């Protein structure tokens, strides 16, 4: 899915990441552009929802986390596997 998203002119990068317990899809959108509307729908069909709506943060339903270089970064959470990932600390 990440590779397909980079085919959009507005999207400069898309990749998987992991929080402590969740799998994330990160999407960078070129400065001055918006996340294409059909992208959010396609991701929702794959159980990837905007991070703000999953984590109950202000502005629920939005995915934008902030600016990174010349892009705005959007986080989407895989809600099918939410909470099943574990991070371990090596001593």
C-alpha positions in Angstrom: 0.0 0.0 0.0 2.8 2.4 0.9 4.4 2.0 -2.5 1.1 2.6 -4.3 0.6 5.9 -2.4 3.8 7.4 -3.7 2.2 7.3 -7.1 0.1 10.3 -6.1 1.8 13.6 -7.1 1.0 15.1 -3.8 2.6 12.3 -1.7 6.4 12.5 -1.4 6.9 9.4 0.8 4.9 6.6 2.5 6.3 4.0 4.8 5.5 1.6 7.7 6.5 2.5 11.2 5.8 1.1 14.7 4.8 2.8 17.9 5.2 0.9 21.2 2.0 -1.2 20.5 0.7 -0.2 17.1 1.6 -0.6 13.4 1.5 2.8 11.6 1.5 3.9 8.0 3.2 7.3 7.6 2.3 9.4 4.6 4.2 12.6 3.8 2.3 15.2 1.7 4.1 17.9 -0.2 3.9 21.4 1.3 1.0 23.4 -0.1 -0.9 20.2 -1.1 -3.6 18.3 0.8 -3.9 14.6 1.3 -6.0 13.3 -1.6 -9.5 12.5 -0.4 -9.6 9.0 -1.9 -6.4 8.1 0.0 -8.2 8.4 3.4 -11.0 6.2 2.0 -8.6 3.6 0.6 -6.7 3.4 3.9 -9.9 3.1 5.9 -10.8 0.1 3.6 -7.6 -1.5 4.8 -8.3 -0.7 8.5 -5.9 2.2 8.6 -7.5 5.1 10.4 -6.2 8.6 11.1 -4.2 8.6 14.3 -6.1 11.5 15.9 -9.4 9.6 15.6 -7.9 6.4 17.0 -6.1 8.1 19.9 -9.0 10.4 20.7 -6.9 13.6 20.4 -8.3 17.1 19.6 -9.2 17.4 16.0 -10.5 13.9 15.8 -10.6 12.5 12.3 -7.5 14.3 11.1 -4.3 12.6 10.4 -1.7 15.4 10.2 0.9 15.2 12.8 3.2 18.1 11.7 5.7 19.4 9.2 8.8 17.4 8.2 11.1 19.1 5.8 9.0 20.2 2.8 6.0 18.0 3.7 3.2 17.5 6.2 3.4 14.1 7.9 0.2 12.1 8.4 -0.1 9.0 10.7 -2.6 6.2 10.2 -3.0 3.4 12.7 -3.7 -0.2 11.7 -6.7 -0.8 13.9 -6.9 -4.6 13.1 -3.7 -5.2 14.9 -3.9 -2.3 17.4 -2.3 -3.1 20.7 -0.8 -6.5 19.6 2.7 -5.2 18.8 5.2 -5.0 21.7 8.4 -3.2 22.1 11.1 -4.6 24.3 13.8 -2.9 26.1 17.2 -4.7 26.1 19.2 -4.3 29.2 
